[in-house]
Amino acid sequence: MSFNLCKLPRHEKYQIQLEYESSFWAYQIKRGKRSREMVYDTINSRPVSEQTFLKQRFEYYLSIMLAGS
């Protein structure tokens, strides 16, 4: 099965981007490149409408990555 991301509505594309950012921050913590405080500073500098989603997804990805260690 394949998906063409270009055909998705703008909102869905943006949600995918937020997911990617959240998972990348978790990866950086796992590798010791960033601290949790740095990530939360970045999240808190984003628009309020995104902050809750980013925090939830970041914690989700972090829990998965740290559980697999």
C-alpha positions as CSV (number, residue, x, y, z in Angstrom):
1,M,0.0,0.0,0.0
2,S,1.3,3.4,-0.8
3,F,0.2,6.9,0.0
4,N,0.7,10.1,-1.9
5,L,1.1,12.8,0.8
6,C,0.7,15.5,-1.7
7,K,-2.9,14.7,-2.1
8,L,-3.7,15.2,1.6
9,P,-5.4,18.3,2.8
10,R,-3.1,21.0,4.2
11,H,-4.2,20.3,7.8
12,E,-3.3,16.6,7.6
13,K,0.1,17.5,6.0
14,Y,0.8,19.8,8.9
15,Q,-0.2,17.2,11.5
16,I,2.3,14.8,9.9
17,Q,5.0,17.5,10.2
18,L,4.2,17.9,13.9
19,E,4.4,14.2,14.3
20,Y,7.8,14.2,12.6
21,E,9.1,17.0,14.8
22,S,7.9,15.2,18.0
23,S,9.6,12.0,17.0
24,F,12.8,13.8,16.1
25,W,13.0,15.5,19.5
26,A,12.6,12.2,21.2
27,Y,15.3,10.7,19.0
28,Q,17.6,13.6,20.0
29,I,17.0,13.0,23.7
30,K,17.7,9.3,23.2
31,R,21.0,10.1,21.5
32,G,22.0,12.7,24.2
33,K,21.8,15.7,21.7
34,R,19.1,17.6,23.6
35,S,17.6,17.7,27.0
36,R,13.9,17.5,27.9
37,E,14.0,21.1,29.1
38,M,15.3,22.2,25.7
39,V,12.5,20.4,23.9
40,Y,9.9,21.9,26.2
41,D,11.3,25.3,25.7
42,T,10.9,24.8,21.9
43,I,7.4,23.5,22.3
44,N,6.4,26.4,24.6
45,S,7.7,28.8,21.9
46,R,5.2,27.4,19.4
47,P,1.6,28.7,19.0
48,V,-0.6,27.7,21.9
49,S,-2.9,25.7,19.6
50,E,0.0,23.3,18.8
51,Q,1.5,22.9,22.3
52,T,-0.7,20.2,23.8
53,F,-0.5,18.1,20.7
54,L,3.3,18.4,20.5
55,K,3.7,17.6,24.2
56,Q,1.5,14.5,23.9
57,R,3.2,13.2,20.8
58,F,6.7,14.0,22.1
59,E,6.1,12.0,25.4
60,Y,4.6,9.2,23.3
61,Y,7.6,8.8,21.1
62,L,10.0,9.3,24.0
63,S,8.3,6.5,25.9
64,I,8.6,4.2,22.9
65,M,12.3,5.0,22.2
66,L,13.3,4.7,25.8
67,A,11.4,1.4,26.3
68,G,13.3,-0.1,23.4
69,S,16.7,0.8,24.9
